[in-house]
Amino acid sequence: MTELQVQQTTAQWPNAQEMPFWLEKAIAWGQIDTPHTGKDISLHLKRLRDFLQQLLSEISSVSSTTETLNTLPLLGQLLGRLCWNPHVTAEDESRRLLLQCLLALYSEYPSNAVETKANQWIQKVLCHLATDEEDGAAVDLMKHLGVPTKEYHLKVLRKMVTRIQKSIGNSRCSESSTNKGCSCGSIWAASEACVPLITCPEASPLIGALLQQQMTCIREGLSENFLDTLHSAYSRCDLLLDEQAVVSLWCQSLHSLEEAVLSLLESATKAESTPNKVEEQVSKSLLPKACAQHCSVFLVVNDIFRTVLKQTERNERIKNVFQTFTKFFFVELSRLQPRTSASLKAFFPQSPPTLLIPLFTMPSEMPQESLKNHLMWVSSSLQRLTEEEEDEENSDRSNIRGNHKVFEAWFLLVQCAYWMQVVVQLLVTSGPDDCGPLLWLLTFYHHPTNRWHHRASQLVQAKAAWDHLYSLFSSAAHPLPSDHLQSFINLLAPKPQQPLLAPSLTLNLLVNFATFGQLPLSISAEITQKVVHQSGLQDEATRVLSSLRLRLTDRGSFANDRVHLRIEELHNTIKNKCKPDARSQADT
């Protein structure tokens, strides 16, 4: 070609400039099959697909094969070498583009010897890709359809999968083989070779086999490229994995596990998420089962929860997710017993050991008359921890050991929040003389830190809230004593230079007094309606009621029709702003 012709060709065929680069790559990839070669192919595969797509457009725009080959003399070499490389042809999109490039070059009516020879060569390459046999009928079928049928390329894909699976089966690592060289490297190589196959359904058994390999050697394992690609495909729903494969992926890919946990937290804490929806989302998640099966997975998940909780101490939605997750985690753990060897201490290594059994014992497992004494003991134990923290802070401001212990105790209490429902319910039937330890425990749950030394002030406010409710629900007088009611509502309003008591604390007290107290339902509903609507806490009160209904359902307390009726009526009062006198006939 003249210089002018070369310039014109380059302008018409922008891919001509890249052709030498890709031919050099194809030659290098075909010379030796090593883990490095497989990784290099994986790294360049997307760019190669883009090149082939552009090449296909340019080939299709030319009227004859002769003109194409004259303009791109290296094209035949490149396509041939790529078509004979199993790492390239095993990937569905690359194989499709290669086949379409060959079909675009095929001359239905060859006009010269070049095109006839090209057709013969194309037939051989297509037959190799399909069956490794001379099958002209398959070529004709492909030509008329314009795209390869699934059956046409399945054999080469299956051959690739079989070859990799054999390499996995031959991989063993033992101390006796150390001197000969560890063979776990072939696991890494197999996982690298599997990267282009990840979205192919036929590769599912191979992916499962790789994920479930027992890695006994610290020097080798699955490649990060494989795990990252697998995680990306699974996240995009481009890949279906069975339960055990997903769990295995989480065990070996910290990034994948973290993203699964954060995704669950994000979806479960949306504004429209009710306690029932959270329960449904967590029950459908594989995370509780994975945590029960693998202590290491639980420790990671719990550490994420711990970090989130430190940043969102007062977020009741976050707390609810943790409580629900812990509930389903223990359901899954109970199914493994006694096969599981992990103890509570192994799952909760940072929690105070003396509190593990008392808090993880379900209220239903204890006699009802023992519940108050049990919670009194928990309250006194936590008070001792907080006093030790304050003593350590006073003696050494740089010592944060005590603060860590108190936080871990609170974190454990948050996960076992079913006990807090018992606390609030007991406060309804307690008198002024014996409510102190229970109020302290409830206040600690909602205000665990002693920032700016406000714990004492918050306890005073909690006691004032209880006093007002105790007076309101102990009197059958009607109309309601407005001074007590307004004083209680004022506790929910922010005050200058005074820490605000958590609204969820006061609303929990209110809802439980209205549910389990002895006042007629119409009066209880009237109190609830006025407090909720004057304070503007309708959404929060609805959430508290829904949580109460859910926890009582878990405990089987809805055998009591009276409790069920009162909760439903209170919920309607808040939701619909109904007037209580319209329900006076439902008084109980």
Buried (B, 14 or more C-beta within 10 A) or exposed (E): EEEEEEEEBEEEBEBBEBBEEBBEBBEEBBEEBEBEBBBBBBEBBEEBBEBBEBBBEBBEEBEBBBEBBEBBEBBBEBBBBBBBBBBBBBBBBBBBBBBBBBBBBBBEEBEEEBBEEBBEBBBBBBBBBBBEEEBEEBBEBBBEEEEBEEEBBBBBBBEBBEEBBEBBEEBBBEEEEEEEEBBBBBBBBBBBBBBBBBBBEBBBEBBBBBBEBEEEBEEBBBBBBBBBBBBEBBEEEEBEBEEBBBBBBBBBBEEBBBBBBEEBBEBBBEEEBBBEBBBBBBEEBBBBBBBBBBBBBBBBBBEBBBEBBEEEBEBBBBBBBBBBBBBBBBEBBEEEEEEBEBEBEEBBEBBBEEBBEBBBEEBEEBEEEEBBEBBBBBBEBBBEBBEBBBEBBEEEEEEEEBBEBBBBBBBBBBBBBBBBBBBBBBBBEBEEEEBBBBBBBBBBBBBBBBEEEBBEBBBEBBBBBBBBBBBBBEEEEEEBBEEBBBBBBEBBEEEEEEBEBBBBBBBBBBBBBBBBBEBBBBBBBBBBBBBBBBBEBBEBBBBBBBBBBBBBEBBEBEEEEEBBBBBEBBBEBBEEEBEBEEBEEBBE
